[in-house]
Amino acid sequence: GGRAEAGWGALEPAADRRSGFERLSSGDMNELLEQLHDVLDGMHRAGCPDARMVHFFGVLGAALDSYVQSMLRPLSCWREPSRALAAALASATRLVESFAATTASLTGTYWSGSWTRGVYCDERLDSLLARLGEISELRAAHHQLSALLDERQAEALRLPQVFDALEQVDALHHSAFAQPTWEAAVSSARAAMTPVEREVARALQARFAE
């Protein structure tokens, strides 16, 4: 009917790309997410029910989660050169944050007079963001320690092995079911880094005392 046609017309600017997320470059995905604000706003103003909008948000969020995972999977979270991995993680984080900001601004501000479901929050993407942040933090700490040790010192302190437990876990599998396994591997990595951090601190104190 007319409402369905209006809804499709509102979605049409992104429809030809929505089903092929995995084929988009990061730049193209960013452009699509920027366009999404107007597309979603058009759907809502065309009369799309709130329940359908929430469902659609979920579909898009799941597709974005899959896109980010496919984007990062070719990289090794624990062996990739730090600069390349940091850039990829930052790009992925920006994409997720863009989607979250769009849905939050629409449901919390733009539609405040007509939206009945509260500010939208995608728990799946919140979990993904938290995981990307943890990976970034662990790699940054490792990189900083590596910069302060020569190769012989790093080998003696087993710095190259600190991520052994994490390499046995799928770092991008961020479901609640997988969380305990992830947390155990993170704890193991942090424990392995502790003596390295202690030695680096001791060496720096000795250097400053000279």
N, C-alpha and C positions, 0 to 999 in steps of 0.2 A: 504494500500500500504506500501512500504518500510518505508516512513516517519512515518506513524502511528505505525508500528511495532517498529521502533527505539524509538519513544516517549514512547510507553508502556514499552519497555525494560528499559528505563531510570527511569520510575516511579515504576517499579516492586518491588524494595526493600522495599517500604513503602505501596504498594497497599493493602496488606493483612491486614493492620492495620488502614488505613486511614478511612475506613467506620465504624470502631468500637471505635471511640475516647472515647465514654462515658464509655467504659469498662476498659480503661487503668488506671493504677495507675499513680500518679504524676511522679514517677521515670521513668516509661515506656514512658510517654508522653514526658518527657524531652529528653529521648534517641531518640525518633522519631523525635523531632524537631532538634536535632543535626544531624541526618541523612538527614533531609530535604534539607539542603544546597546542598549536592551532587546530590540528586534526581532532584531538580529544575534545577541545573546547567546542568545536563545530558539532561533534556527535552529541555532546550533552545538550547544547542549545537546540539541536534538532529534535530533542525529545527522547533520546535513548534513556531507558530507565536506569536508576542508580545501580540496581543489582547487575544489570548487563554491563555497565561501565566497570564495576568492581571486577567482574569476571574477565573483562577485556584487559584491565590492568594486569591481572594475574597471568593471562596468556602472554602478554608482552614481556612481563618480568621474567617468566620462565624462558622465553626465547632469548632475552638478553643474557641471562645466566648461561645458557648453552653457548651463546656467541662468545662470551668472555672466556669460557673454558676452552672452546676450540681455538681461540686466539692465543691462549697461553700454553696449551698442551705441547706444541712443538718445542717449547723451551724446558730446560731442566731448572726447576725452582732452586736447586741446591748446587748445581755445577755451572750454570750459565754465567758468563762474565757479568760482574755486578752492574756495570753501566747499562748493558743491554736489557737485563732483567728489570732493573729499576725503571727504565723507560717504559717497558711493556706493562709493568704493574701500575705505573702512574696513569698510562693511557686507559687501561681497563677501569681503574678507579674513577677516572673522570666520566666515563660513559655511564657507570652505575649511578654515580652521584647526580648526573644530569637527569636521568630518568626519575630518580627519587625526588629531586627538586621540582620537576614538572608536575608529578602527581600530587605532591604536597601543596604546591602553590595553587593548583586548580581546585583541589578539594578543601583547602583551608582558607583560601582568599577569594579566588575568582568566582567560585560557585557558592559562597557562604550563605546566600539567601535562598538557594534552591536545593543544595546538596544535603542529604539526610544521613549519610553514613560516617561522618567524622573525617578527620584528616587521614588519608590513605597511607598505610605503611606496608611495604612488602617485606615480610620476615625473611623470605628466601634471599632477597638481595641484601638485606641487613647482614645476614650470615655470611654472604659472599664478601661484602666489604670488610667485615671483621677478619676473615681469613686472609684476604689480600694484604691487610694491614699487618697481620702477624708475620706473614712471609717477608714483607718489606723490612720489618723491624729486625727479624733474625738475620737476614742477609746483610743489613746495614751494620749490625754489631759485628758480624764475622769479618766484613770488609775493613772496618776500623781496626780490629785486632790484627788482621793480616798486614795492614799498612805499618804497624808498629813493631813487627817482628821480621827478622830475616828468615830465609828458608830453613836454615838449620834449627833455629829456635822454634819455628812453627811446627816442624816435624817432631821435635823433642816433646813438645806440649800436645801433640796429636791434634793440632788445629784442623788439618784436612779431614779428620774423621768425625768432627763434631756433629755432622748432619747424617751420620750413618742410620740412625733410627728413623729419621724423617724420610730418608730415601726408600724406606719400606712401606710408606704410607702415601696414598693418593692425596697430595696437598690440596687439590681442587675439589675434592669430594667433601662438601661442607654441611652435609645433613646432620640432624641431631643424632641419628644413629651412629654416625662415624665420629662424632665429637670426642668421646672418651679415648678412642685410639689415637686421634690427633693430639689431644692434650697430653697423653702419656709420652708420645714421641717428642713433643715440644719440651716437656720437662726433662727428658733425657738429653736433648741438645743443650738446654740451658745449664744443666749440671755439668756437661762436658766442657762448656765454655768458662765455667767458674774458675778453675785453676789457671786457665789462660789469662783471664781478666786480672786475677790476683798477681800473676807474674809480671804482666805488663804494668800494673800499678806499682809494684815493687821496683821495677827497672826505672820507671819515670821518677819515682821519689829519689832513688839513688842519683839519677842524673841531675835533678834539681838541687840536690844537697852538695854537689861538687862545687 
